Amino acid sequence: MTYNPQSKSFRLSLADLERAADCLKAAIIKIRVMGGLPLAGYKHDGRLETAHHAEIEVLAAARCLGIDFGFADPERLNHGQLDLSDD
């Protein structure tokens, strides 16, 4: 990624975005493992623990970068929905 101060714009390559997506997925995997949560997609009802909140923030960062992880409606993507069991 490069930043142009004259135009106040960032320039991202496809490789930059792919690497960012990989890093964000790796972060979610680590969050789930540390939180004792399954890597496969799951539905969670009840109180949100620290790991849930951390995953929500990582997903929000992905949305800000335009990374939808293949979901048709990334705005509806919630914690636990992303299946990471094969990653």
Secondary structure, DSSP 8 states (H G I E B T S, - for coil): -EEETTTTEEE--HHHHHHHHHHHHHHHHHHHHHTT--SS-----S---HHHHHHHHHHHHHHHTT--TT-S-GGG--TT-S--TT-
